[in-house]
Amino acid sequence: MEASNNHVSYIEFKAVDLEEIKSFYEKTFQWKFKDYGPDYTSFSNSGIAGGFERSEDKVVNGALVVLYHSDLESIKETILKNEGMISKKIFSFPGGRRFHFIDPSGNELAVWSDR
């Protein structure tokens, strides 16, 4: 996809353990990864390009990325099964519902649905 001015084109996160984080997103959301040395991996098949940088620092204040899934209950169970944690239970908002989760490295994301 060609980059456009003022559009999000890449999202980067930190992770203490790249193998653990890749396993979580591959199993949970079927993302694909390409390693760039021992300290960086990029992801695809996610709707937007991004990557994870290996870091020993605790993840403190990342961007909230919101993913879409048509079946919130199902994806919530998949997240839990793959060692993610729910940080905010499913709640309604105008236009849909969503919940927040924390991945194995401490990044908080959300999943929303219009159903």
N, C-alpha and C positions, 0 to 999 in steps of 0.2 A: 504494500500500500504506500502510495506517495504521501510524504509529510505535507501538511497544510499549516499555514500560519494560524495561530490561536487554537489549535486542536491538541488534545493530549495525544502524544505519540509514543510514550514510554513510561513505565513505572518501575522504580527500583526499590528493592527492599534489602534489609540486612538479615543475615542468618548466621548463627553460630555453627551449625552443622549442615553443609550443603546437601549431603546425601539424604539426611532426614527430611529436609524441606522439599527436595525433589520427590522423594517417595510419597510424601503427604499429598502434594498437588497432582502427581501422576495418578495415584489411586483415587483421589477424591473428585478431581475435575478433568482428568485425562489430558492434562497439559503435557507438552513435549519440551525437552530441555537440550541445550547445547552448551557444553563446558568450554570455558576460555581459561584454561589453567586451573590451578587448585583453589583459587580464591573468587571465581566468578562463574555463574551459569546464567544463560538467558533462557527465557521461556517463550513458547508460542502455543498456538491452538487455544488461546485464552480470550480472543477478541481484541487484544491490544498487546503490543510488544513490551517486554519488560525483562527484569533480571533480578538476581539475588547476589549480593556481595558478601563474602565470608567476613565476619567481624566477631571479635571477642567481646565487644561492647554490648550491654543489654539494650534491647530495642525499647526505646522510650516513647517517641512521638512520631509515628509514621503517618502517611496519608491514609485516609479511610477510602479504600477501594470498594466499590459496590458491584457485586456480581449478580447476574440474573439466573434464576432457576424457576421453572414452572411448578415444581413440587417442593415447597419449603420443608415439609415434614420429612420427606425422603432424603433430601440433601443434608438436612440437619443430622439425621441418623448416620449418614455416611461420614460426615465430619467427625462425629463422636467416635465412630468405629476406627477411624484413622488417627486417633489421638489428638484431635482438635478439641477445644473447649468452647462452650457457649458463654459469651460474656453479656449478652442482652437477649432475653427471650423474644419469641415472635410477637410483634406488635403491628397494629394497623396504622396506616397513614393515608392521606388522600391519594388515591391511585393504586393502592396495593398494601402489601404487608412485607415485613422484613425482620431479620434477626442479625445479631453480630456474633462473630466467633473469633477465637484467638488460635493461630496456627502453632505448631510445635516450637517455633522460634520466638513467639511473643508478638507477632504482627496481628493487629486487629483489622478484620475485614467485615463486610456485611454481605448478605444475600437477600435480594428482594424478589417479589413476584407480583404480577398484576392479578393473580388468581386467589 
